[in-house]
């Protein structure tokens, strides 16, 4: 076998959703194309990943939609020019989880309460800032905030009462699963219909999403919120043939990946095309494969 193409995939802090996605993603794509050797690593999350990718220090990285949006537009951070999309991962909306025996039912109920917002450098923090701002709130001033070292530190705080709620999102997110599996179970608190309208009026790039009922133990009905699509991003200097092989390996290994992690059912090239802010942001090698299969 010829030398394998070694790629570093930056994920996030242990216990969060990006490592839970990144390890199976790396293994399945490397199995689908044995000439690829994708190595996932833990990082501080989206903010670190996007800077390292733009500087060419990583080959691939998982980055939330909000951080991607800010980076491409230079909002509150340097404008990135060295980023290209390999694929969209799964739709992700932000919401709180409380213990099922909690008295808190609305976001306003949580005002002034202790909140485990997640890992300090996580893209979920950026999403929280936009969602709360859309409601006229400051996530650091209108709550008792806890910014964590790693996402996995949050569930014990909710379970033992140090935090009233944890912020996060996505189907199968490990911290939410840990709370839902706790003795009391878990319950979601998301924005209501009018709150969603207010958020989108101020931050139109956020899309309304619905997390289906039954996504977590004890979740009887759907939960509506706002969010976006995270991406597997690449440095723009990643060779076209490598990006092409990644797209082909994702297509070939998609069923196996979806068996490993439910969220990956959404990790299709069709969803990538729909979720990309602009077609030219998709890596040319991926676009070449999309053309070959008749997608573009």
N, C-alpha and C positions, 0 to 999 in steps of 0.2 A: 504493500500500500504506500502511495506517496506520502510525504510529510503532511500531517494534519494542520489545518489552518486554526491557530489558537486565538480565541477571542475572549476578552474579559467582559462579563455582564455585571454591571453594578446594580444592586438591589436596594436594600434599606436596612433598618435596624432589626435585630432578631425579634421574632414574635409578631411581626407585622405581615401585611398582605403581599408586599413585593417579594420578600424571600419565599413566601409560600407559593408564589407564582413562578419566581425566577428559577428555582432549582428544578422543578419538573420541566419547565420550558427548555432549559439548557440540556437536560438529559434527553428529552424526546427529540429535539432538533438534531442533537449530535448522533442519536441513533438513526434518524431518518437520512442523515448524510454523514456517514462515518468519516468523511474527510474533514468534518468540522469538529473542533474540540472547544466547546463553550464552557468557560469556568465562571460560575456565579460567585460573587463576593458580597459580603455585608458592607454597607456604607451608612452614612447618616441620613440617606434618603434623597429625595428629588432635588433639593437645593444643591447638595454636594454633587450629585450626578450630572446635573445640567452644566455646571461650571467645568467639571472634569472632562465631559464630552466635548464641550466647546473648545477646550484647550488641547484636545486630542489625547488626553491621558488614559481614557477608557475607550474600548471599541463600541460597546453597547451599554445602555442604561435604561432603567425603568424610571419614568418621570410622569407625574400627574398632569392632567390637562391644564390646570390652573398655572402651574409653574412653567409648562411649555408655552402657554399663552403669554405670560409675563416676559419670558426670556426672548421670544421671537419679536415682541413689540417694545422691548426695552423699558418695561414698566417697573420702576423701583429697583432696577438691576441693570447691569450692562446688557446691551442688545446682543443676542447670540447670532452668529452667522454660520457656525460649523455644525449645525444639527440637521439630521434628516430622519424621516420616519421609516422604520422597518415594518411595524404593525401596531394597530390598536389592540389593547389587551381586553378590557371589559368595562362596561359602563359603571360609573362609580358616583354615587351621590352621598352627600354628607348628612349625618343625623346623630342624635345622641342615643345611647343605651343606658337605661337605669335598671336597677333591680325591679323585678316584677312586683314586689311589695312596696315600692316607692310611692309616695303621694304625688310626685311630680308628673304632670300630664302634658304640659305645653312648654315651649321655650321660655315664655315669660315666667313660668313657675320656677325655672332654673336660675333666674336673675339673682346675682349675689351669692349663688351656691358654689361649692367646690367642684371644679370641672377638671378631669384629666383630659387635656386637649390632644395628647399624643406626643410623639417624639418631636423635639423642638425644631429639627430641620426637615421634618416630613412635609410633603405636599398637602397633607390633610390640614396642617396649620394654615396654609395659604387659603385653602377652600373655606375653612372656618372664618377667617378674616373677612372674605368676601360675603359669605352668607350673613354673618352678624352685622356687617356694615350695611347690607341691604335692608336690614331690620332696624337700622339706627342705633346699633349697639357696638360696643368695643369689647372684643373678646378678652382683653386683658384688664379692662377697667370695670366692666359691668358684671363680672363674675370673679370668683376666687380661682385664679388660673394655676394649673400645674402643667408645666412643659417638661416632658419626660426625657430620660436618657434613651429609652427604647420603648417601643409600643407595648411590649409584653409587660411593662411595669404598671400599666393602667388597670387591667382587670382586678388585681388584688385590692387596689384602692377602692374600687366600686363595691367589691364583695364584702370588704370589712368596714365600709362606711366612711372611709377617709375622703372619698369623692362621691358626690351625688350622682354623677353621670360621667360617661366617657364619650368623646366625640370620635367618629370614624365613619366607615361606610364600606359598601361592597358586599356581595353575596359571599358567605363563607369566610369573612375576615376573622382571623384567629382570635384577636382580643374580644370581639363581640361573641364569638363562639364560646370562649372561656366564661364570659359572664352568663350567657344563656344556659350553660351547663352547670352553673353554680347552684347551691341549695335552694335559692329563692327563684331561680330563673331570671330571665331578662325581658325588658319591654322597651320598644322604641319610642322616642320623642322626636318628631320631625316638624318642619314648618307646615302650617295649614295652607289652604288654597289661597287665601288673601295674602298671607306672608310670602308665598311663592311668587305671586304677582309683583309684590313690592321688590323682592330680591331681583327678579328678572328685569324689572323696569330700570333698576340702577346698574345691573351687571348682566347685560343681554347675552354675553357669551356663555353663561351658565344655562344648561338645558334641564327642563323638567324630566325627571326619571321616576320610575316606579319599581320598587323592589318587591317581587311577588311574595304573596303569602306562603308560609312554609319554608322560607329561605333559611330560617333558624328554628331551633327547637322552641315550641310554644308560641311561634308567631302565627296568629290565626289569619290575619288579613294583610293586604298590600300596604306598603309604606311609601308615600310620595315625598319627594324632596327635589333638590337641584344639584347638579354636578356636571361632570364631563368625562371624557375618555382618557385614561392614561395611555402612554405609548411606550413601546420599546423603541428608543431613539438610538441612532448611530452617529458617530463622528462623520461629517460629510466626506472626509478623506478615506473612509472605508471603501476599498475597491469595489467597483460595480459587480464584478463576478461573485464576490463574497456575499453582497447584499442579495443578488439574484439567487444564490444557493440557500440563503436563509429563508427567503420567501417560498422557494420550492420545498424546502424541508418542513416549513410550517404547514403548507398545503398537504404534504404527504403524511405528516405526523399529527394532523389536527385531531382526528378521532382518538388517538392514543393520549394526546394531551388533555382532551376533554374528560377522558376517563380518570385521569390523575387529579384534575382540579376542575370543579364545576364551572367556575367563572370562565375558563378557557373556551367554553362553547361559543363565546362571543368573539374569540380571537381569530377572525376570518379576514381574508383580504378584502372581501366585500365591505365589511364594517370599517376596515382601515381606510378605504377609499371615501366612505361616507363621513368618517370622523376627522379626517385630515383637514386642518384649517385652509389649506390650499394644496392643489395637486403637486405643485412644484416642490413642496416640502417633503414629499415621499421620495425616498432614495431612488436614483435613476435605475439601479439594478433591480429594485422591487418593481418599478414601473415597467421595465422590460419584461419581467415574468408576467405581470398583469396583462400586458398586451398579448403575450404568447397564448394565454389561456382565454383571451377574449373578454377580459374584464374591463379594459379601457380601449 
